[in-house]
Amino acid sequence: MKPEDLARFRTLEDPALPLEFDSYLSRLEQVERAARLARIREHGALAVADVLSDRIQWGE
């Protein structure tokens, strides 16, 4: 079973998962959240740079 599957089960409040998994699931959520925020930051910066370069190129 992959860690993503464990997070999904815990999100669904699956009583079959022992409480010992809580710390692992919490850490997995933190790692995924950090990766998602990094992707958002990177794509946002690229989008802003693209728009600004277009404006500079056209002299606006």
All heavy atoms as TSV, in Angstrom:
chain	resi	resn	atom	element	x	y	z
A	1	MET	N	N	0.848	-1.176	0.000
A	1	MET	CA	C	0.000	0.000	0.000
A	1	MET	C	C	0.896	1.242	0.000
A	1	MET	O	O	1.838	1.342	0.763
A	1	MET	CB	C	-0.888	-0.017	1.239
A	1	MET	CG	C	-1.862	1.131	1.270
A	1	MET	SD	S	-3.009	1.081	2.666
A	1	MET	CE	C	-3.962	-0.343	2.287
A	2	LYS	N	N	0.583	2.182	-0.861
A	2	LYS	CA	C	1.373	3.395	-0.982
A	2	LYS	C	C	0.968	4.403	0.102
A	2	LYS	O	O	-0.157	4.373	0.593
A	2	LYS	CB	C	1.155	4.019	-2.357
A	2	LYS	CG	C	1.677	3.158	-3.498
A	2	LYS	CD	C	1.584	3.873	-4.802
A	2	LYS	CE	C	0.179	3.684	-5.351
A	2	LYS	NZ	N	-0.015	4.244	-6.664
A	3	PRO	N	N	1.866	5.319	0.460
A	3	PRO	CA	C	1.543	6.318	1.487
A	3	PRO	C	C	0.337	7.178	1.114
A	3	PRO	O	O	-0.440	7.569	1.976
A	3	PRO	CB	C	2.814	7.171	1.567
A	3	PRO	CG	C	3.890	6.287	1.070
A	3	PRO	CD	C	3.258	5.375	0.050
A	4	GLU	N	N	0.173	7.449	-0.196
A	4	GLU	CA	C	-0.985	8.254	-0.614
A	4	GLU	C	C	-2.292	7.543	-0.258
A	4	GLU	O	O	-3.282	8.171	0.099
A	4	GLU	CB	C	-1.006	8.502	-2.125
A	4	GLU	CG	C	0.232	9.026	-2.769
A	4	GLU	CD	C	1.262	7.966	-3.081
A	4	GLU	OE1	O	1.041	7.085	-3.922
A	4	GLU	OE2	O	2.325	8.039	-2.467
A	5	ASP	N	N	-2.282	6.223	-0.392
A	5	ASP	CA	C	-3.475	5.445	-0.068
A	5	ASP	C	C	-3.786	5.529	1.412
A	5	ASP	O	O	-4.944	5.641	1.810
A	5	ASP	CB	C	-3.301	3.985	-0.478
A	5	ASP	CG	C	-3.118	3.819	-1.980
A	5	ASP	OD1	O	-3.613	4.681	-2.730
A	5	ASP	OD2	O	-2.486	2.843	-2.384
A	6	LEU	N	N	-2.742	5.491	2.244
A	6	LEU	CA	C	-2.952	5.600	3.680
A	6	LEU	C	C	-3.570	6.944	4.040
A	6	LEU	O	O	-4.477	7.022	4.866
A	6	LEU	CB	C	-1.635	5.425	4.433
A	6	LEU	CG	C	-1.015	4.037	4.385
A	6	LEU	CD1	C	0.332	4.058	5.089
A	6	LEU	CD2	C	-1.933	3.020	5.030
A	7	ALA	N	N	-3.085	8.014	3.405
A	7	ALA	CA	C	-3.624	9.340	3.681
A	7	ALA	C	C	-5.093	9.412	3.284
A	7	ALA	O	O	-5.908	9.995	3.986
A	7	ALA	CB	C	-2.811	10.403	2.939
A	8	ARG	N	N	-5.433	8.790	2.164
A	8	ARG	CA	C	-6.822	8.809	1.713
A	8	ARG	C	C	-7.705	8.053	2.698
A	8	ARG	O	O	-8.785	8.514	3.054
A	8	ARG	CB	C	-6.922	8.192	0.319
A	8	ARG	CG	C	-8.318	8.274	-0.260
A	8	ARG	CD	C	-8.373	7.928	-1.737
A	8	ARG	NE	N	-7.191	7.274	-2.225
A	8	ARG	CZ	C	-7.158	6.023	-2.686
A	8	ARG	NH1	N	-8.239	5.295	-2.713
A	8	ARG	NH2	N	-6.033	5.494	-3.133
A	9	PHE	N	N	-7.259	6.896	3.153
A	9	PHE	CA	C	-8.050	6.126	4.107
A	9	PHE	C	C	-8.253	6.900	5.406
A	9	PHE	O	O	-9.322	6.921	5.963
A	9	PHE	CB	C	-7.385	4.786	4.423
A	9	PHE	CG	C	-7.518	3.780	3.325
A	9	PHE	CD1	C	-6.414	3.098	2.872
A	9	PHE	CD2	C	-8.748	3.523	2.746
A	9	PHE	CE1	C	-6.528	2.161	1.858
A	9	PHE	CE2	C	-8.870	2.588	1.727
A	9	PHE	CZ	C	-7.758	1.908	1.282
A	10	ARG	N	N	-7.186	7.539	5.866
A	10	ARG	CA	C	-7.290	8.274	7.121
A	10	ARG	C	C	-8.217	9.459	6.951
A	10	ARG	O	O	-8.968	9.794	7.852
A	10	ARG	CB	C	-5.901	8.739	7.564
A	10	ARG	CG	C	-5.887	9.290	8.934
A	10	ARG	CD	C	-6.276	8.221	9.920
A	10	ARG	NE	N	-6.252	8.757	11.253
A	10	ARG	CZ	C	-6.767	8.162	12.296
A	10	ARG	NH1	N	-7.337	6.987	12.173
A	10	ARG	NH2	N	-6.695	8.696	13.476
A	11	THR	N	N	-8.173	10.079	5.795
A	11	THR	CA	C	-9.074	11.189	5.518
A	11	THR	C	C	-10.519	10.718	5.572
A	11	THR	O	O	-11.396	11.437	6.016
A	11	THR	CB	C	-8.778	11.792	4.131
A	11	THR	OG1	O	-7.412	12.197	4.110
A	11	THR	CG2	C	-9.651	12.976	3.838
A	12	LEU	N	N	-10.743	9.503	5.151
A	12	LEU	CA	C	-12.094	8.943	5.185
A	12	LEU	C	C	-12.437	8.379	6.564
A	12	LEU	O	O	-13.470	7.756	6.751
A	12	LEU	CB	C	-12.220	7.834	4.135
A	12	LEU	CG	C	-12.023	8.279	2.693
A	12	LEU	CD1	C	-12.022	7.066	1.771
A	12	LEU	CD2	C	-13.095	9.260	2.285
A	13	GLU	N	N	-11.509	8.602	7.529
A	13	GLU	CA	C	-11.720	8.128	8.898
A	13	GLU	C	C	-11.919	6.618	8.945
A	13	GLU	O	O	-12.829	6.109	9.585
A	13	GLU	CB	C	-12.895	8.861	9.562
A	13	GLU	CG	C	-12.704	10.336	9.685
A	13	GLU	CD	C	-11.508	10.726	10.539
A	13	GLU	OE1	O	-11.223	10.042	11.533
A	13	GLU	OE2	O	-10.861	11.722	10.208
A	14	ASP	N	N	-11.059	5.901	8.264
A	14	ASP	CA	C	-11.113	4.451	8.258
A	14	ASP	C	C	-10.667	3.919	9.619
A	14	ASP	O	O	-9.526	4.116	10.020
A	14	ASP	CB	C	-10.196	3.908	7.160
A	14	ASP	CG	C	-10.303	2.416	6.988
A	14	ASP	OD1	O	-10.953	1.766	7.827
A	14	ASP	OD2	O	-9.743	1.900	6.013
A	15	PRO	N	N	-11.552	3.276	10.350
A	15	PRO	CA	C	-11.194	2.792	11.677
A	15	PRO	C	C	-10.215	1.613	11.643
A	15	PRO	O	O	-9.690	1.221	12.684
A	15	PRO	CB	C	-12.531	2.365	12.274
A	15	PRO	CG	C	-13.401	2.075	11.104
A	15	PRO	CD	C	-12.932	2.972	9.998
A	16	ALA	N	N	-9.941	1.065	10.456
A	16	ALA	CA	C	-9.033	-0.070	10.351
A	16	ALA	C	C	-7.578	0.346	10.527
A	16	ALA	O	O	-6.730	-0.486	10.809
A	16	ALA	CB	C	-9.217	-0.757	9.006
A	17	LEU	N	N	-7.281	1.631	10.352
A	17	LEU	CA	C	-5.906	2.091	10.516
A	17	LEU	C	C	-5.599	2.317	11.988
A	17	LEU	O	O	-6.323	3.029	12.683
A	17	LEU	CB	C	-5.686	3.411	9.765
A	17	LEU	CG	C	-5.524	3.312	8.273
A	17	LEU	CD1	C	-5.386	4.696	7.664
A	17	LEU	CD2	C	-4.320	2.479	7.913
A	18	PRO	N	N	-4.530	1.737	12.456
A	18	PRO	CA	C	-4.157	1.955	13.855
A	18	PRO	C	C	-3.689	3.392	14.083
A	18	PRO	O	O	-3.223	4.064	13.171
A	18	PRO	CB	C	-3.013	0.969	14.089
A	18	PRO	CG	C	-2.607	0.470	12.763
A	18	PRO	CD	C	-3.657	0.821	11.776
A	19	LEU	N	N	-3.810	3.851	15.296
A	19	LEU	CA	C	-3.412	5.209	15.630
A	19	LEU	C	C	-1.921	5.447	15.433
A	19	LEU	O	O	-1.498	6.584	15.288
A	19	LEU	CB	C	-3.792	5.521	17.078
A	19	LEU	CG	C	-5.296	5.588	17.348
A	19	LEU	CD1	C	-5.548	5.810	18.838
A	19	LEU	CD2	C	-5.939	6.684	16.537
A	20	GLU	N	N	-1.125	4.390	15.400
A	20	GLU	CA	C	0.308	4.536	15.189
A	20	GLU	C	C	0.636	5.181	13.843
A	20	GLU	O	O	1.721	5.710	13.650
A	20	GLU	CB	C	1.018	3.169	15.266
A	20	GLU	CG	C	0.996	2.546	16.641
A	20	GLU	CD	C	-0.303	1.801	16.943
A	20	GLU	OE1	O	-1.000	1.395	16.000
A	20	GLU	OE2	O	-0.611	1.643	18.125
A	21	PHE	N	N	-0.297	5.111	12.912
A	21	PHE	CA	C	-0.079	5.694	11.586
A	21	PHE	C	C	-0.261	7.205	11.584
A	21	PHE	O	O	0.121	7.875	10.639
A	21	PHE	CB	C	-1.027	5.076	10.546
A	21	PHE	CG	C	-0.597	3.718	10.094
A	21	PHE	CD1	C	-1.164	2.584	10.634
A	21	PHE	CD2	C	0.363	3.567	9.113
A	21	PHE	CE1	C	-0.783	1.326	10.216
A	21	PHE	CE2	C	0.763	2.322	8.687
A	21	PHE	CZ	C	0.190	1.190	9.250
A	22	ASP	N	N	-0.861	7.759	12.621
A	22	ASP	CA	C	-1.145	9.191	12.648
A	22	ASP	C	C	0.091	10.044	12.406
A	22	ASP	O	O	0.057	10.996	11.626
A	22	ASP	CB	C	-1.791	9.600	13.970
A	22	ASP	CG	C	-3.268	9.265	14.012
A	22	ASP	OD1	O	-3.828	8.884	12.962
A	22	ASP	OD2	O	-3.858	9.391	15.106
A	23	SER	N	N	1.193	9.727	13.071
A	23	SER	CA	C	2.397	10.541	12.905
A	23	SER	C	C	2.933	10.438	11.477
A	23	SER	O	O	3.382	11.436	10.904
A	23	SER	CB	C	3.474	10.135	13.906
A	23	SER	OG	O	3.863	8.793	13.696
A	24	TYR	N	N	2.866	9.248	10.890
A	24	TYR	CA	C	3.328	9.078	9.509
A	24	TYR	C	C	2.432	9.827	8.532
A	24	TYR	O	O	2.910	10.461	7.592
A	24	TYR	CB	C	3.368	7.596	9.125
A	24	TYR	CG	C	4.346	6.797	9.945
A	24	TYR	CD1	C	3.898	5.857	10.867
A	24	TYR	CD2	C	5.713	7.001	9.815
A	24	TYR	CE1	C	4.798	5.122	11.627
A	24	TYR	CE2	C	6.616	6.276	10.574
A	24	TYR	CZ	C	6.145	5.338	11.481
A	24	TYR	OH	O	7.033	4.625	12.234
A	25	LEU	N	N	1.139	9.762	8.756
A	25	LEU	CA	C	0.204	10.460	7.879
A	25	LEU	C	C	0.351	11.971	8.005
A	25	LEU	O	O	0.275	12.695	7.014
A	25	LEU	CB	C	-1.230	10.032	8.193
A	25	LEU	CG	C	-1.550	8.578	7.867
A	25	LEU	CD1	C	-2.945	8.219	8.368
A	25	LEU	CD2	C	-1.434	8.322	6.387
A	26	SER	N	N	0.580	12.425	9.208
A	26	SER	CA	C	0.785	13.854	9.425
A	26	SER	C	C	2.021	14.329	8.683
A	26	SER	O	O	2.007	15.372	8.015
A	26	SER	CB	C	0.911	14.132	10.919
A	26	SER	OG	O	1.174	15.484	11.138
A	27	ARG	N	N	3.095	13.565	8.791
A	27	ARG	CA	C	4.342	13.919	8.094
A	27	ARG	C	C	4.142	13.885	6.578
A	27	ARG	O	O	4.608	14.766	5.861
A	27	ARG	CB	C	5.458	12.953	8.504
A	27	ARG	CG	C	6.765	13.227	7.829
A	27	ARG	CD	C	7.363	14.537	8.287
A	27	ARG	NE	N	8.602	14.763	7.553
A	27	ARG	CZ	C	8.937	15.917	7.025
A	27	ARG	NH1	N	8.175	16.962	7.192
A	27	ARG	NH2	N	10.049	16.047	6.360
A	28	LEU	N	N	3.433	12.888	6.082
A	28	LEU	CA	C	3.149	12.799	4.655
A	28	LEU	C	C	2.353	14.014	4.183
A	28	LEU	O	O	2.655	14.596	3.140
A	28	LEU	CB	C	2.371	11.510	4.345
A	28	LEU	CG	C	1.934	11.310	2.902
A	28	LEU	CD1	C	3.147	11.222	1.984
A	28	LEU	CD2	C	1.080	10.059	2.792
A	29	GLU	N	N	1.368	14.425	4.945
A	29	GLU	CA	C	0.581	15.605	4.598
A	29	GLU	C	C	1.453	16.850	4.563
A	29	GLU	O	O	1.310	17.693	3.671
A	29	GLU	CB	C	-0.565	15.779	5.584
A	29	GLU	CG	C	-1.656	14.753	5.426
A	29	GLU	CD	C	-2.708	14.840	6.534
A	29	GLU	OE1	O	-2.625	15.767	7.380
A	29	GLU	OE2	O	-3.593	13.982	6.559
A	30	GLN	N	N	2.372	16.986	5.523
A	30	GLN	CA	C	3.269	18.137	5.547
A	30	GLN	C	C	4.172	18.152	4.323
A	30	GLN	O	O	4.374	19.205	3.709
A	30	GLN	CB	C	4.126	18.115	6.814
A	30	GLN	CG	C	3.368	18.401	8.078
A	30	GLN	CD	C	4.246	18.227	9.307
A	30	GLN	OE1	O	5.382	17.764	9.224
A	30	GLN	NE2	N	3.698	18.575	10.464
A	31	VAL	N	N	4.709	17.001	3.960
A	31	VAL	CA	C	5.593	16.912	2.799
A	31	VAL	C	C	4.826	17.242	1.520
A	31	VAL	O	O	5.299	18.009	0.676
A	31	VAL	CB	C	6.238	15.505	2.714
A	31	VAL	CG1	C	6.934	15.290	1.378
A	31	VAL	CG2	C	7.198	15.298	3.867
A	32	GLU	N	N	3.633	16.693	1.385
A	32	GLU	CA	C	2.826	16.964	0.189
A	32	GLU	C	C	2.423	18.434	0.123
A	32	GLU	O	O	2.438	19.035	-0.950
A	32	GLU	CB	C	1.589	16.069	0.176
A	32	GLU	CG	C	1.906	14.620	-0.120
A	32	GLU	CD	C	0.674	13.734	-0.102
A	32	GLU	OE1	O	-0.387	14.171	0.389
A	32	GLU	OE2	O	0.788	12.593	-0.560
A	33	ARG	N	N	2.072	19.020	1.253
A	33	ARG	CA	C	1.691	20.431	1.288
A	33	ARG	C	C	2.875	21.306	0.897
A	33	ARG	O	O	2.723	22.251	0.101
A	33	ARG	CB	C	1.189	20.815	2.680
A	33	ARG	CG	C	0.622	22.209	2.756
A	33	ARG	CD	C	0.087	22.566	4.138
A	33	ARG	NE	N	-0.760	21.530	4.685
A	33	ARG	CZ	C	-0.508	20.872	5.818
A	33	ARG	NH1	N	0.557	21.137	6.526
A	33	ARG	NH2	N	-1.336	19.945	6.253
A	34	ALA	N	N	4.061	21.004	1.408
A	34	ALA	CA	C	5.259	21.776	1.068
A	34	ALA	C	C	5.589	21.655	-0.420
A	34	ALA	O	O	5.939	22.651	-1.063
A	34	ALA	CB	C	6.439	21.306	1.913
A	35	ALA	N	N	5.455	20.457	-0.964
A	35	ALA	CA	C	5.723	20.256	-2.397
A	35	ALA	C	C	4.711	21.021	-3.247
A	35	ALA	O	O	5.084	21.641	-4.252
A	35	ALA	CB	C	5.686	18.774	-2.736
A	36	ARG	N	N	3.446	20.993	-2.835
A	36	ARG	CA	C	2.412	21.717	-3.579
A	36	ARG	C	C	2.669	23.222	-3.540
A	36	ARG	O	O	2.581	23.903	-4.563
A	36	ARG	CB	C	1.031	21.397	-3.002
A	36	ARG	CG	C	-0.103	22.005	-3.816
A	36	ARG	CD	C	-1.472	21.633	-3.284
A	36	ARG	NE	N	-1.682	22.206	-1.964
A	36	ARG	CZ	C	-1.848	21.518	-0.838
A	36	ARG	NH1	N	-1.838	20.209	-0.860
A	36	ARG	NH2	N	-2.031	22.125	0.310
A	37	LEU	N	N	3.029	23.748	-2.368
A	37	LEU	CA	C	3.318	25.177	-2.259
A	37	LEU	C	C	4.542	25.565	-3.075
A	37	LEU	O	O	4.565	26.645	-3.689
A	37	LEU	CB	C	3.512	25.563	-0.792
A	37	LEU	CG	C	2.251	25.542	0.061
A	37	LEU	CD1	C	2.591	25.807	1.517
A	37	LEU	CD2	C	1.229	26.532	-0.447
A	38	ALA	N	N	5.537	24.702	-3.129
A	38	ALA	CA	C	6.721	24.976	-3.944
A	38	ALA	C	C	6.355	25.030	-5.428
A	38	ALA	O	O	6.842	25.903	-6.158
A	38	ALA	CB	C	7.792	23.927	-3.695
A	39	ARG	N	N	5.507	24.103	-5.859
A	39	ARG	CA	C	5.064	24.110	-7.271
A	39	ARG	C	C	4.267	25.374	-7.570
A	39	ARG	O	O	4.451	25.999	-8.622
A	39	ARG	CB	C	4.223	22.883	-7.572
A	39	ARG	CG	C	5.010	21.610	-7.742
A	39	ARG	CD	C	4.164	20.482	-8.326
A	39	ARG	NE	N	2.936	20.243	-7.599
A	39	ARG	CZ	C	2.807	19.442	-6.543
A	39	ARG	NH1	N	3.857	18.787	-6.081
A	39	ARG	NH2	N	1.642	19.283	-5.954
A	40	ILE	N	N	3.385	25.759	-6.666
A	40	ILE	CA	C	2.581	26.970	-6.868
A	40	ILE	C	C	3.489	28.187	-6.964
A	40	ILE	O	O	3.322	29.037	-7.842
A	40	ILE	CB	C	1.560	27.128	-5.731
A	40	ILE	CG1	C	0.476	26.055	-5.845
A	40	ILE	CG2	C	0.940	28.524	-5.730
A	40	ILE	CD1	C	-0.429	25.955	-4.629
A	41	ARG	N	N	4.459	28.269	-6.054
A	41	ARG	CA	C	5.387	29.405	-6.048
A	41	ARG	C	C	6.182	29.455	-7.350
A	41	ARG	O	O	6.329	30.515	-7.963
A	41	ARG	CB	C	6.325	29.271	-4.855
A	41	ARG	CG	C	7.182	30.486	-4.597
A	41	ARG	CD	C	8.031	30.338	-3.346
A	41	ARG	NE	N	7.222	30.012	-2.174
A	41	ARG	CZ	C	7.316	28.868	-1.475
A	41	ARG	NH1	N	8.185	27.945	-1.831
A	41	ARG	NH2	N	6.550	28.654	-0.429
A	42	GLU	N	N	6.673	28.299	-7.793
A	42	GLU	CA	C	7.475	28.250	-9.013
A	42	GLU	C	C	6.646	28.630	-10.238
A	42	GLU	O	O	7.064	29.454	-11.049
A	42	GLU	CB	C	8.057	26.852	-9.204
A	42	GLU	CG	C	8.895	26.710	-10.454
A	42	GLU	CD	C	9.399	25.295	-10.639
A	42	GLU	OE1	O	9.399	24.514	-9.677
A	42	GLU	OE2	O	9.796	24.980	-11.772
A	43	HIS	N	N	5.465	28.054	-10.357
A	43	HIS	CA	C	4.619	28.348	-11.519
A	43	HIS	C	C	4.144	29.797	-11.487
A	43	HIS	O	O	4.045	30.436	-12.535
A	43	HIS	CB	C	3.427	27.387	-11.567
A	43	HIS	CG	C	3.819	25.997	-11.939
A	43	HIS	ND1	N	3.466	25.414	-13.129
A	43	HIS	CD2	C	4.546	25.068	-11.281
A	43	HIS	CE1	C	3.963	24.196	-13.190
A	43	HIS	NE2	N	4.625	23.961	-12.062
A	44	GLY	N	N	3.854	30.310	-10.309
A	44	GLY	CA	C	3.435	31.704	-10.188
A	44	GLY	C	C	4.539	32.655	-10.599
A	44	GLY	O	O	4.301	33.622	-11.333
A	45	ALA	N	N	5.759	32.374	-10.150
A	45	ALA	CA	C	6.890	33.228	-10.509
A	45	ALA	C	C	7.133	33.186	-12.014
A	45	ALA	O	O	7.409	34.221	-12.637
A	45	ALA	CB	C	8.141	32.797	-9.752
A	46	LEU	N	N	7.026	32.009	-12.606
A	46	LEU	CA	C	7.214	31.896	-14.060
A	46	LEU	C	C	6.119	32.649	-14.814
A	46	LEU	O	O	6.393	33.301	-15.824
A	46	LEU	CB	C	7.231	30.425	-14.480
A	46	LEU	CG	C	8.451	29.612	-14.054
A	46	LEU	CD1	C	8.260	28.140	-14.391
A	46	LEU	CD2	C	9.708	30.166	-14.695
A	47	ALA	N	N	4.900	32.576	-14.329
A	47	ALA	CA	C	3.792	33.274	-14.992
A	47	ALA	C	C	3.987	34.791	-14.919
A	47	ALA	O	O	3.785	35.498	-15.912
A	47	ALA	CB	C	2.467	32.870	-14.357
A	48	VAL	N	N	4.379	35.279	-13.752
A	48	VAL	CA	C	4.613	36.719	-13.598
A	48	VAL	C	C	5.776	37.155	-14.487
A	48	VAL	O	O	5.694	38.184	-15.165
A	48	VAL	CB	C	4.871	37.075	-12.119
A	48	VAL	CG1	C	5.372	38.505	-11.974
A	48	VAL	CG2	C	3.608	36.864	-11.303
A	49	ALA	N	N	6.850	36.391	-14.503
A	49	ALA	CA	C	7.993	36.729	-15.351
A	49	ALA	C	C	7.606	36.740	-16.816
A	49	ALA	O	O	8.028	37.618	-17.571
A	49	ALA	CB	C	9.129	35.734	-15.117
A	50	ASP	N	N	6.767	35.807	-17.229
A	50	ASP	CA	C	6.316	35.742	-18.617
A	50	ASP	C	C	5.500	36.973	-18.980
A	50	ASP	O	O	5.706	37.589	-20.025
A	50	ASP	CB	C	5.504	34.462	-18.827
A	50	ASP	CG	C	5.173	34.215	-20.284
A	50	ASP	OD1	O	6.039	34.472	-21.148
A	50	ASP	OD2	O	4.037	33.773	-20.557
A	51	VAL	N	N	4.591	37.350	-18.112
A	51	VAL	CA	C	3.754	38.531	-18.376
A	51	VAL	C	C	4.614	39.782	-18.418
A	51	VAL	O	O	4.457	40.627	-19.299
A	51	VAL	CB	C	2.645	38.652	-17.306
A	51	VAL	CG1	C	1.963	40.003	-17.378
A	51	VAL	CG2	C	1.636	37.536	-17.471
A	52	LEU	N	N	5.517	39.913	-17.464
A	52	LEU	CA	C	6.364	41.106	-17.433
A	52	LEU	C	C	7.273	41.174	-18.649
A	52	LEU	O	O	7.497	42.252	-19.200
A	52	LEU	CB	C	7.184	41.141	-16.152
A	52	LEU	CG	C	6.395	41.404	-14.875
A	52	LEU	CD1	C	7.300	41.337	-13.666
A	52	LEU	CD2	C	5.680	42.735	-14.941
A	53	SER	N	N	7.799	40.048	-19.094
A	53	SER	CA	C	8.668	40.078	-20.268
A	53	SER	C	C	7.885	40.463	-21.503
A	53	SER	O	O	8.404	41.154	-22.375
A	53	SER	CB	C	9.371	38.732	-20.469
A	53	SER	OG	O	8.448	37.730	-20.854
A	54	ASP	N	N	6.626	40.046	-21.606
A	54	ASP	CA	C	5.778	40.453	-22.734
A	54	ASP	C	C	5.527	41.959	-22.705
A	54	ASP	O	O	5.571	42.629	-23.738
A	54	ASP	CB	C	4.457	39.701	-22.730
A	54	ASP	CG	C	4.580	38.263	-23.193
A	54	ASP	OD1	O	5.650	37.912	-23.722
A	54	ASP	OD2	O	3.619	37.503	-22.995
A	55	ARG	N	N	5.274	42.501	-21.526
A	55	ARG	CA	C	5.006	43.937	-21.404
A	55	ARG	C	C	6.242	44.740	-21.736
A	55	ARG	O	O	6.167	45.770	-22.400
A	55	ARG	CB	C	4.506	44.272	-20.017
A	55	ARG	CG	C	3.114	43.729	-19.730
A	55	ARG	CD	C	2.624	44.177	-18.382
A	55	ARG	NE	N	2.484	45.599	-18.280
A	55	ARG	CZ	C	1.356	46.265	-18.505
A	55	ARG	NH1	N	0.278	45.613	-18.867
A	55	ARG	NH2	N	1.309	47.564	-18.374
A	56	ILE	N	N	7.399	44.287	-21.287
A	56	ILE	CA	C	8.654	44.990	-21.569
A	56	ILE	C	C	8.974	44.921	-23.050
A	56	ILE	O	O	9.387	45.907	-23.661
A	56	ILE	CB	C	9.801	44.430	-20.714
A	56	ILE	CG1	C	9.563	44.760	-19.239
A	56	ILE	CG2	C	11.145	44.951	-21.188
A	56	ILE	CD1	C	10.493	44.055	-18.288
A	57	GLN	N	N	8.724	43.756	-23.645
A	57	GLN	CA	C	9.015	43.567	-25.064
A	57	GLN	C	C	8.173	44.510	-25.917
A	57	GLN	O	O	8.640	45.064	-26.894
A	57	GLN	CB	C	8.743	42.117	-25.464
A	57	GLN	CG	C	9.074	41.817	-26.903
A	57	GLN	CD	C	8.753	40.359	-27.234
A	57	GLN	OE1	O	8.074	39.678	-26.500
A	57	GLN	NE2	N	9.261	39.899	-28.354
A	58	TRP	N	N	6.938	44.707	-25.548
A	58	TRP	CA	C	6.036	45.563	-26.323
A	58	TRP	C	C	6.130	47.016	-25.896
A	58	TRP	O	O	5.464	47.876	-26.451
A	58	TRP	CB	C	4.600	45.073	-26.197
A	58	TRP	CG	C	4.411	43.751	-26.905
A	58	TRP	CD1	C	4.406	42.532	-26.348
A	58	TRP	CD2	C	4.236	43.564	-28.313
A	58	TRP	NE1	N	4.239	41.571	-27.313
A	58	TRP	CE2	C	4.114	42.180	-28.536
A	58	TRP	CE3	C	4.164	44.434	-29.412
A	58	TRP	CZ2	C	3.936	41.653	-29.808
A	58	TRP	CZ3	C	3.969	43.890	-30.668
A	58	TRP	CH2	C	3.876	42.522	-30.849
A	59	GLY	N	N	6.922	47.322	-24.903
A	59	GLY	CA	C	7.144	48.703	-24.493
A	59	GLY	C	C	5.969	49.314	-23.749
A	59	GLY	O	O	5.779	50.515	-23.768
A	60	GLU	N	N	5.191	48.493	-23.104
A	60	GLU	CA	C	4.018	49.015	-22.378
A	60	GLU	C	C	4.383	49.416	-20.984
A	60	GLU	O	O	5.218	48.951	-20.333
A	60	GLU	CB	C	2.928	47.960	-22.330
A	60	GLU	CG	C	2.411	47.636	-23.701
A	60	GLU	CD	C	1.364	46.528	-23.675
A	60	GLU	OE1	O	1.025	46.023	-22.589
A	60	GLU	OE2	O	0.890	46.153	-24.736
